């Protein structure tokens, strides 16, 4: 189902990149992040000495960071992750040093803050990749600090008084993490990409989401909008009756999908494991209550974002055991070793001062200069496995060579555990058949695989068409990896955001992917889509997708294949 001009009386239509499927119809509410010019002028009229200015800055940092950390404690999963990361960036010593330097040079405090933020924003933009994603965070932090300094409430998204479609030029992850899915029924942004933090949280909330919509901010608050998160269409002031019918049809279809209780399989019985992505004990317990067969991605680094020192083996064991015990001995849990670095800085692991952290020492590469870091984590995972009487699978992130995979597998098996690696680097996909000579399984991380394949910053709205897992080149690399798994007789899963797209899930299964891991909110929709589709149709969908030359054409080709069945 998609929006058609005839059904909506030729409503004006905008298009963007679809992120989370679903249809919503509601009035627009526009996010603005303004601070009163009068409050800024009053603050700037104050004459603060150097010591008083630094003291005011430090006080604002403490207040803002503590608020963000407090919200993180009440959140879970991706929401908790981004709030914690933003709180950490607020306290960043490098940012403080840049502000203090300018204050000592005679700049007023607000000017010093703005200049320091712009300095780091320029640096992060030049680095590209995941670091460029932090620019949105930096500017959000500047607004929050400025508001706190001048005595106003921190800016953020408006609180709708009725179910609404939230429009924004862009949203800081901290704002997205606080959205109420009961009041925000769809999310549309003018900037951003399909793998940004905002998109990831929208998936966790399960609300339709479209990003990179040109001309979006010309729409006034209160304007009726029909949003189709499957096609990327946004209809402005559509016919109410026609829009209502489309929403009702979508709701009925979703209700039917939500009756799915697993296990995962195609309509003709081909088994596909449907798994959840988790970050800690609470998110694991919540996921375990759903119709999943386990965990395809346990992001261990998210447990330690607030730690300045490396947790002991005993502390790590306790954390890992909490997740493993939630699923017990009968369900698979795939544990990813620390994916620290780049956009997930961890004080005790991440290297500082890298020119391009996204292409630098991150993930498994951290063990090159600090081999004990990985060994202690493996020791803790093995201890947690014994304690819970479970058999977790262990995988390494950012593997690029066969030698890396072989060495990692040897270390893991020394602890009596099953070893695998992630396919996030194109080199790993191209060498998948050789990697599988050494490891027991592969897991494809489509977020990074897409970014590295297309050489496109996933936060750039101008490049959103490139940072799309439907790109034919990305699909080709996934197909190579899946085919290698079939030949080796070993499982190949997908744990990136692509797994949460029900239509793309049929393509992945058609290529030979054996498991899909996603945010819990997407599990039933994906599982039901597969249950209604034969393996033959999945294979036809895969063929149709890789034959196209752009993502939208691939989506339309697959939509037609699935409509026929």
C-alpha positions as CSV (number, residue, x, y, z in Angstrom):
1,X,0.0,0.0,0.0
2,X,1.3,3.5,-0.8
3,X,-0.1,7.0,-1.2
4,X,-1.5,7.7,-4.6
5,X,-2.5,11.1,-6.0
6,X,-5.9,9.8,-7.1
7,X,-6.8,8.5,-3.6
8,X,-5.8,11.7,-2.0
9,X,-7.3,14.2,-4.4
10,X,-3.9,15.2,-5.8
11,X,-2.6,16.5,-2.5
12,X,0.8,18.1,-2.7
13,X,3.4,15.5,-2.1
14,X,6.9,15.6,-0.7
15,X,9.4,12.6,-0.8
16,X,12.2,11.5,1.4
17,X,14.1,8.4,2.5
18,X,11.8,5.9,4.2
19,X,13.1,4.7,7.6
20,X,10.4,3.0,9.6
21,X,7.3,1.6,7.8
22,X,3.8,2.5,8.7
23,X,1.1,5.1,7.8
24,X,0.1,8.0,10.0
25,X,-2.3,10.9,9.5
26,X,-2.3,13.9,11.9
27,X,-1.6,17.6,12.2
28,X,2.0,18.7,12.0
29,X,3.8,20.1,15.0
30,X,7.1,21.8,14.1
31,X,10.1,21.6,16.3
32,X,11.9,24.9,16.9
33,X,14.8,25.4,19.1
34,X,14.7,29.1,19.8
35,X,16.0,31.0,22.9
36,X,14.6,34.4,23.7
37,X,16.9,37.1,22.1
38,X,16.0,39.3,25.1
39,X,17.4,36.7,27.6
40,X,20.6,36.4,25.5
41,X,20.9,40.2,25.4
42,X,20.4,40.5,29.2
43,X,23.0,37.9,29.8
44,X,25.5,39.5,27.4
45,X,25.0,42.8,29.2
46,X,26.6,41.3,32.3
47,X,30.3,41.9,32.7
48,X,31.7,38.6,33.9
49,X,35.3,38.3,34.9
50,X,37.4,35.4,33.7
51,X,36.9,33.3,36.9
52,X,33.1,34.0,37.0
53,X,32.6,33.1,33.4
54,X,34.4,29.8,33.8
55,X,32.5,29.1,36.9
56,X,29.2,29.8,35.1
57,X,30.2,27.5,32.3
58,X,31.1,24.7,34.6
59,X,27.8,25.1,36.5
60,X,25.8,25.0,33.3
61,X,27.7,21.9,32.2
62,X,26.9,20.1,35.4
63,X,23.2,20.9,35.2
64,X,22.8,20.0,31.6
65,X,24.9,16.8,31.8
66,X,23.1,15.7,35.0
67,X,19.7,16.2,33.4
68,X,20.7,14.1,30.4
69,X,22.1,11.4,32.6
70,X,19.0,11.4,34.6
71,X,16.9,10.8,31.5
72,X,19.3,8.1,30.5
73,X,18.7,6.2,33.7
74,X,14.9,6.2,33.0
75,X,15.4,5.1,29.4
76,X,16.6,1.8,27.9
77,X,18.2,0.5,24.7
78,X,19.2,3.0,22.0
79,X,17.5,5.9,23.9
80,X,19.7,5.3,27.0
81,X,22.7,5.0,24.8
82,X,22.4,8.3,23.0
83,X,21.4,10.2,26.2
84,X,24.5,8.8,28.0
85,X,26.7,9.7,25.1
86,X,25.4,13.2,24.9
87,X,25.9,13.7,28.6
88,X,29.5,12.6,28.2
89,X,30.0,15.0,25.3
90,X,28.6,17.8,27.4
91,X,31.3,17.2,30.0
92,X,34.1,16.8,27.3
93,X,37.4,18.3,28.6
94,X,38.5,19.3,25.1
95,X,35.3,21.4,24.7
96,X,35.9,23.0,28.1
97,X,39.5,23.8,27.3
98,X,38.5,25.5,24.0
99,X,35.9,27.6,25.9
100,X,38.3,28.6,28.7
101,X,41.0,29.5,26.2
102,X,38.7,32.0,24.4
103,X,37.4,33.4,27.7
104,X,41.0,34.0,28.8
105,X,41.5,35.7,25.4
106,X,38.8,38.2,26.3
107,X,35.8,36.7,24.5
108,X,32.4,37.0,26.2
109,X,31.2,33.6,27.5
110,X,28.4,32.9,24.9
111,X,30.8,33.9,22.1
112,X,33.5,31.7,23.5
113,X,31.0,28.8,23.7
114,X,29.8,29.3,20.2
115,X,33.3,29.5,18.8
116,X,34.4,26.4,20.6
117,X,31.4,24.4,19.4
118,X,32.1,25.6,15.8
119,X,35.7,24.6,16.1
120,X,34.8,21.0,17.0
121,X,31.9,20.9,14.6
122,X,34.3,21.8,11.8
123,X,36.8,19.2,13.0
124,X,34.1,16.4,13.2
125,X,32.7,17.3,9.8
126,X,36.2,17.1,8.2
127,X,36.7,13.7,9.9
128,X,33.5,12.5,8.3
129,X,31.8,9.1,9.0
130,X,30.4,8.6,12.4
131,X,32.2,11.5,13.9
132,X,30.3,13.9,11.6
133,X,27.1,12.5,13.3
134,X,28.2,14.2,16.5
135,X,27.9,17.7,15.0
136,X,24.1,17.6,15.6
137,X,24.9,16.6,19.2
138,X,27.4,19.4,19.6
139,X,25.0,22.1,18.4
140,X,22.2,20.7,20.6
141,X,24.6,20.9,23.6
142,X,25.4,24.5,22.7
143,X,21.7,25.4,22.8
144,X,21.1,23.6,26.1
145,X,24.1,25.3,27.7
146,X,23.1,28.7,26.4
147,X,19.6,28.3,27.6
148,X,20.8,27.3,31.1
149,X,23.3,30.2,31.2
150,X,20.7,32.8,30.3
151,X,18.1,31.3,32.7
152,X,15.7,29.7,30.2
153,X,14.4,26.2,29.9
154,X,16.4,23.9,27.7
155,X,15.1,23.9,24.1
156,X,13.7,20.7,22.7
157,X,10.7,19.3,20.8
158,X,7.3,20.7,21.7
159,X,4.9,18.5,23.7
160,X,1.9,17.9,21.4
161,X,-1.6,18.3,23.0
162,X,-2.9,15.7,20.5
163,X,-1.5,12.9,18.3
164,X,0.7,14.8,15.8
165,X,3.4,14.4,13.1
166,X,6.6,15.9,14.4
167,X,8.5,17.9,11.8
168,X,12.1,19.1,12.4
169,X,15.0,20.3,10.3
170,X,17.0,17.8,12.3
171,X,16.6,16.3,15.8
172,X,19.3,15.8,18.4
173,X,19.4,12.3,19.6
174,X,18.7,13.5,23.1
175,X,15.4,15.0,21.9
176,X,14.4,11.9,19.9
177,X,15.1,9.7,22.9
178,X,12.4,11.5,24.9
179,X,9.6,11.3,22.4
180,X,6.2,10.0,23.5
181,X,5.0,7.5,20.9
182,X,1.4,8.0,22.0
183,X,1.5,11.6,21.0
184,X,4.1,11.7,18.2
185,X,2.6,9.3,15.7
186,X,5.2,9.9,12.9
187,X,8.5,11.6,12.6
188,X,9.7,13.5,9.5
189,X,13.0,15.4,9.2
190,X,14.5,17.6,6.5
191,X,18.0,16.4,7.3
192,X,19.5,13.1,8.6
193,X,20.0,9.7,7.1
194,X,18.4,6.2,7.5
195,X,21.1,5.0,9.9
196,X,21.3,8.1,12.2
197,X,20.6,7.9,15.9
198,X,17.3,9.6,15.3
199,X,16.3,6.9,12.8
200,X,17.4,4.1,15.2
201,X,15.3,5.5,18.0
202,X,12.3,5.9,15.8
203,X,12.6,2.2,15.0
204,X,12.8,1.4,18.7
205,X,9.6,3.4,19.3
206,X,8.0,1.8,16.3
207,X,6.6,5.0,14.7
208,X,6.7,5.8,11.0
209,X,9.7,7.8,10.1
210,X,10.9,9.6,6.9
211,X,14.2,11.5,6.7
212,X,15.9,13.9,4.1
213,X,12.6,15.5,2.9
214,X,13.4,18.6,0.9
215,X,11.2,21.6,1.6
216,X,9.8,20.1,4.8
217,X,10.2,23.2,7.0
218,X,8.0,25.3,4.7
219,X,5.0,23.4,6.2
220,X,3.2,25.3,9.0
221,X,2.2,23.7,12.4
222,X,-1.3,22.4,12.2
223,X,-1.2,21.4,8.6
224,X,-2.7,17.9,8.1
225,X,-0.1,15.4,6.9
226,X,-0.3,11.8,5.7
227,X,3.1,10.0,6.2
228,X,4.0,6.7,4.6
229,X,7.1,5.3,6.2
230,X,7.3,2.5,3.7
231,X,7.5,4.6,0.5
232,X,8.9,7.9,1.9
233,X,5.9,9.9,0.8
234,X,4.5,12.8,2.8
235,X,1.1,14.1,1.5
236,X,0.3,17.7,2.5
237,X,-3.4,18.5,3.3
238,X,-4.7,15.3,1.8
239,X,-8.4,14.5,1.5
240,X,-9.4,13.6,5.1
241,X,-11.6,10.6,4.1
242,X,-9.1,9.1,1.8
243,X,-6.3,9.6,4.3
244,X,-8.5,8.0,7.0
245,X,-9.1,5.0,4.9
246,X,-5.4,4.5,4.2
247,X,-4.6,4.7,7.9
248,X,-7.4,2.3,8.8
249,X,-6.1,-0.2,6.2
250,X,-2.6,0.1,7.6
251,X,-3.8,-0.3,11.2
252,X,-5.7,-3.4,10.2
253,X,-2.7,-4.9,8.4
254,X,-0.5,-4.1,11.4
255,X,-3.0,-5.6,13.9
256,X,-2.9,-8.8,11.8
257,X,0.9,-8.8,11.8
258,X,1.0,-8.3,15.6
259,X,-0.6,-11.7,16.1
260,X,2.6,-13.3,15.0
261,X,4.1,-15.3,17.9
262,X,7.1,-17.0,16.2
263,X,9.2,-18.9,15.6
264,X,10.5,-17.3,12.4
265,X,10.0,-19.1,9.0
266,X,8.7,-18.5,5.5
267,X,5.3,-19.6,4.5
268,X,6.7,-22.8,3.1
269,X,8.7,-23.6,6.2
270,X,12.2,-22.3,5.6
271,X,13.5,-21.4,9.1
272,X,14.8,-17.9,9.8
273,X,15.8,-17.0,13.3
274,X,14.2,-13.7,14.4
275,X,16.3,-12.1,17.1
276,X,16.5,-9.0,19.2
277,X,19.2,-6.3,19.6
278,X,19.9,-5.6,23.3
279,X,22.1,-3.3,25.3
280,X,21.9,-4.4,28.9
281,X,19.9,-6.5,31.4
282,X,16.7,-4.4,31.4
283,X,16.5,-4.4,27.6
284,X,17.3,-8.1,27.5
285,X,14.5,-9.0,29.9
286,X,12.0,-6.8,27.9
287,X,13.1,-8.5,24.6
288,X,12.9,-12.0,26.2
289,X,9.2,-11.5,26.9
290,X,8.6,-11.2,23.1
291,X,8.5,-13.8,20.4
292,X,12.2,-13.9,19.7
293,X,14.6,-16.8,19.6
294,X,17.3,-14.9,21.3
295,X,19.7,-12.1,20.8
296,X,21.6,-11.4,17.5
297,X,23.5,-8.4,18.9
298,X,24.4,-7.7,22.5
299,X,26.2,-4.4,22.4
300,X,28.5,-4.8,25.3
301,X,30.1,-1.4,25.0
302,X,26.8,0.3,25.9
303,X,27.1,-1.1,29.4
304,X,30.2,0.9,30.1
305,X,29.8,4.3,28.4
306,X,29.9,6.0,31.8
307,X,32.9,4.2,33.0
308,X,36.3,6.1,33.2
309,X,38.1,3.0,34.3
310,X,37.9,-0.5,32.9
311,X,35.5,-2.7,34.8
312,X,37.0,-5.7,36.5
313,X,36.4,-9.2,35.2
314,X,34.0,-9.8,38.1
315,X,32.0,-6.6,37.2
316,X,31.8,-7.6,33.6
317,X,30.8,-11.1,34.4
318,X,27.8,-9.8,36.5
319,X,26.7,-7.6,33.6
320,X,26.9,-10.3,31.0
321,X,25.3,-12.9,33.2
322,X,22.3,-10.6,33.6
323,X,21.7,-10.7,29.8
324,X,22.4,-14.4,29.3
325,X,20.1,-15.4,32.2
326,X,17.2,-13.5,30.6
327,X,17.3,-16.0,27.7
328,X,18.4,-19.1,29.4
329,X,20.1,-22.2,27.8
330,X,17.6,-22.7,25.0
331,X,17.9,-19.4,23.1
332,X,20.9,-18.0,21.3
333,X,22.7,-14.9,22.5
334,X,25.3,-13.4,20.2
335,X,27.7,-11.2,22.2
336,X,29.7,-8.5,20.4
337,X,33.0,-7.7,22.0
338,X,33.7,-4.0,22.7
339,X,32.9,-1.8,19.7
340,X,34.5,1.2,21.3
341,X,35.8,4.1,19.3
342,X,34.5,6.6,16.8
343,X,30.9,7.5,17.8
344,X,31.0,5.3,21.0
345,X,34.0,6.8,22.9
346,X,34.8,4.8,26.1
347,X,37.3,6.5,28.4
348,X,39.2,3.3,29.3
349,X,39.4,2.0,25.7
350,X,39.2,4.7,23.0
351,X,42.3,6.3,21.6
352,X,42.3,10.1,21.7
353,X,43.5,12.5,19.0
354,X,42.9,10.3,15.9
355,X,42.5,12.3,12.7
356,X,39.7,10.0,11.5
357,X,38.3,7.8,14.2
358,X,35.7,6.1,12.0
359,X,38.6,4.6,10.0
360,X,40.9,4.4,12.9
361,X,41.5,2.2,15.9
362,X,38.1,1.0,16.9
363,X,36.4,-2.4,17.6
364,X,38.7,-5.4,17.4
365,X,41.6,-3.0,16.5
366,X,41.8,-1.8,20.0
367,X,43.3,-5.2,21.0
368,X,46.3,-4.5,18.9
369,X,47.8,-2.1,21.4
370,X,45.9,-3.4,24.4
371,X,45.5,-7.2,24.1
372,X,44.5,-7.6,27.7
373,X,41.3,-5.6,27.0
374,X,39.9,-8.3,24.8
375,X,41.3,-11.2,26.8
376,X,39.7,-9.9,30.0
377,X,36.3,-9.5,28.3
378,X,36.4,-13.0,26.9
379,X,37.3,-14.3,30.3
380,X,34.3,-12.5,31.8
381,X,31.9,-13.8,29.1
382,X,33.1,-17.3,29.6
383,X,32.6,-17.0,33.4
384,X,29.1,-15.6,32.8
385,X,28.3,-18.5,30.5
386,X,29.4,-21.0,33.1
387,X,27.4,-19.2,35.8
388,X,24.2,-19.2,33.7
389,X,24.8,-22.6,32.0
390,X,24.4,-21.0,28.6
391,X,26.5,-21.2,25.4
392,X,26.8,-17.6,23.9
393,X,28.2,-17.0,20.5
394,X,31.0,-14.3,20.4
395,X,31.7,-12.0,17.5
396,X,34.2,-9.3,16.9
397,X,33.4,-5.9,15.2
398,X,35.5,-4.1,12.5
399,X,37.2,-7.2,11.1
400,X,39.0,-6.5,7.8
401,X,41.3,-9.4,7.2
402,X,41.4,-13.2,7.3
403,X,44.3,-13.1,9.7
404,X,42.3,-11.0,12.2
405,X,39.4,-13.4,12.0
406,X,41.6,-16.5,12.5
407,X,43.4,-15.0,15.5
408,X,40.1,-13.9,17.1
409,X,38.6,-17.3,16.6
410,X,41.6,-19.0,18.3
411,X,41.3,-16.7,21.3
412,X,37.5,-17.3,21.6
413,X,37.7,-21.1,21.3
414,X,40.4,-21.1,24.0
415,X,37.6,-20.2,26.3
416,X,35.3,-22.9,24.9
417,X,33.0,-20.5,23.0
418,X,31.7,-20.3,19.5
419,X,33.5,-17.6,17.4
420,X,32.2,-15.3,14.6
421,X,33.0,-11.9,13.1
422,X,31.0,-9.0,11.8
423,X,30.9,-8.0,8.1
424,X,31.0,-4.2,8.3
425,X,34.0,-3.6,6.0
426,X,33.7,-4.3,2.3
427,X,36.9,-6.2,2.5
428,X,35.3,-8.7,4.9
429,X,32.4,-9.2,2.5
430,X,34.7,-9.9,-0.4
431,X,36.7,-12.4,1.7
432,X,33.6,-14.0,3.4
433,X,34.3,-17.4,2.1
434,X,37.9,-17.3,3.5
435,X,36.7,-15.9,6.8
436,X,34.3,-18.8,7.2
437,X,37.2,-21.2,7.0
438,X,38.2,-19.9,10.4
439,X,35.0,-18.8,12.2
440,X,31.6,-20.4,13.0
441,X,29.3,-17.7,11.7
442,X,29.1,-14.2,10.2
443,X,26.9,-11.3,11.2
444,X,26.4,-8.4,8.8
445,X,26.3,-4.9,10.3
446,X,24.5,-3.0,7.5
447,X,24.9,0.4,9.1
448,X,28.7,0.5,8.8
449,X,28.8,-1.7,5.7
450,X,26.6,0.8,3.9
451,X,28.6,3.8,5.1
452,X,31.9,2.3,4.1
453,X,30.7,0.9,0.8
454,X,29.2,4.1,-0.4
455,X,31.9,6.4,1.2
456,X,29.0,8.6,2.5
457,X,28.6,10.1,6.0
458,X,25.4,8.6,7.3
459,X,24.3,11.9,8.9
460,X,24.5,13.9,5.7
461,X,21.0,14.6,4.5
462,X,22.4,15.4,1.1
463,X,23.8,11.9,0.9
464,X,20.8,10.0,2.5
465,X,20.2,8.3,-0.9
466,X,23.6,6.8,-0.6
467,X,23.4,5.8,3.1
468,X,20.6,3.4,2.3
469,X,20.9,-0.4,2.7
470,X,18.8,-0.8,-0.4
471,X,21.8,0.5,-2.5
472,X,22.6,-2.2,-5.1
473,X,26.3,-2.2,-4.2
474,X,25.5,-2.9,-0.5
475,X,23.0,-5.6,-1.5
476,X,25.6,-7.2,-3.7
477,X,28.1,-7.4,-0.8
478,X,25.4,-8.9,1.5
479,X,24.6,-11.5,-1.2
480,X,28.3,-12.4,-1.5
481,X,28.5,-13.0,2.3
482,X,25.2,-15.0,2.4
483,X,26.3,-17.1,-0.5
484,X,29.6,-17.9,1.2
485,X,27.6,-19.0,4.2
486,X,25.5,-21.4,2.1
487,X,28.6,-23.0,0.6
488,X,30.3,-23.4,4.0
489,X,27.1,-24.6,5.7
490,X,27.5,-21.9,8.3
491,X,25.0,-19.3,9.5
492,X,25.1,-15.7,8.2
493,X,22.9,-13.2,10.0
494,X,22.1,-9.5,9.7
495,X,22.1,-7.4,12.8
496,X,22.1,-3.9,11.3
497,X,19.1,-1.6,11.0
498,X,18.2,-3.2,7.6
499,X,16.9,-6.3,9.4
500,X,14.0,-4.2,10.9
501,X,12.7,-3.4,7.4
502,X,10.0,-6.1,6.7
503,X,10.3,-5.8,2.9
504,X,14.1,-5.8,2.9
505,X,13.9,-8.8,5.3
506,X,12.4,-10.9,2.5
507,X,15.3,-9.8,0.2
508,X,17.9,-10.8,2.8
509,X,16.3,-14.2,3.4
510,X,16.1,-14.7,-0.4
511,X,19.9,-14.2,-0.5
512,X,20.5,-16.9,2.1
513,X,20.6,-14.9,5.3
514,X,19.7,-17.3,8.1
515,X,18.9,-14.9,11.0
516,X,17.7,-11.3,11.4
517,X,18.3,-9.2,14.6
518,X,16.5,-6.0,15.3
519,X,14.8,-3.6,17.8
520,X,12.1,-5.5,19.6
521,X,9.4,-3.1,18.2
522,X,10.0,-4.5,14.7
523,X,10.1,-8.2,15.6
524,X,6.4,-9.1,15.0
525,X,6.1,-7.0,11.8
526,X,9.2,-8.7,10.3
527,X,8.2,-12.2,11.5
528,X,4.7,-11.9,10.1
529,X,6.0,-10.6,6.7
530,X,8.2,-13.6,6.4
531,X,5.5,-16.0,7.5
532,X,3.3,-14.7,4.6
533,X,6.0,-15.1,2.0
534,X,7.4,-18.2,0.4
535,X,11.1,-18.9,0.0
536,X,10.6,-18.8,-3.7
537,X,9.1,-15.3,-3.5
538,X,12.0,-14.2,-1.2
539,X,14.4,-15.4,-3.8
540,X,12.6,-13.5,-6.6
541,X,12.5,-10.4,-4.4
542,X,16.3,-10.7,-4.0
543,X,16.8,-11.0,-7.7
544,X,14.6,-8.1,-8.4
545,X,16.3,-5.9,-5.8
546,X,19.9,-6.5,-7.0
547,X,18.9,-6.0,-10.6
548,X,18.0,-2.3,-10.0
549,X,20.2,0.7,-10.2
550,X,19.0,2.7,-7.2
551,X,17.3,2.2,-3.8
552,X,13.8,3.5,-4.7
553,X,13.7,1.4,-7.9
554,X,14.7,-1.7,-5.8
555,X,12.0,-1.0,-3.2
556,X,9.4,-0.7,-6.0
557,X,10.6,-3.8,-7.8
558,X,10.3,-5.9,-4.5
559,X,6.9,-4.3,-3.7
560,X,5.6,-5.6,-7.0
561,X,7.1,-9.1,-6.5
562,X,5.5,-9.4,-3.1
563,X,2.2,-7.9,-4.3
564,X,1.9,-10.7,-6.8
565,X,2.1,-13.3,-4.1
